Amino acid sequence: MRYLLQVDFKMDGPFGEEMSEAFVDLAKSINDEPGVIWKIWTENAEAKESGGVYLFETKEDAENYLTMHSARLTSFGITDIRGKIFAVNEALSLINHGPVK
């Protein structure tokens, strides 16, 4: 079974193109994390929120990544980090074209 990790937090920026440029190396490094299948980056400049949705091979991989990522964000001065892990129902997700494979 695959697992979805949802993370969000308050952030003053950057957003949009500036975010894309500032975090390209971080984005590349995420591909090397154990169990990561993909990540969708999320942002809401008006609400000053950022985060992501990740798909992992195992629950343990998702939990380990959340622990590491929360520590990294905290070291950047980011607080109020919210992370949730969900089991993915692949059969239903595939009906709705969910990228679960």
Secondary structure, 3 states (H helix, E strand, C coil): CCEEEEEEEECCCCCHHHHHHHCHHHHHHHCCCCCEEEEEEEEECCCCEEEEEEEECCHHHHHHHHHHHHHHHHHCCCCCCEEEEEECCHHHHHHCCCCCC
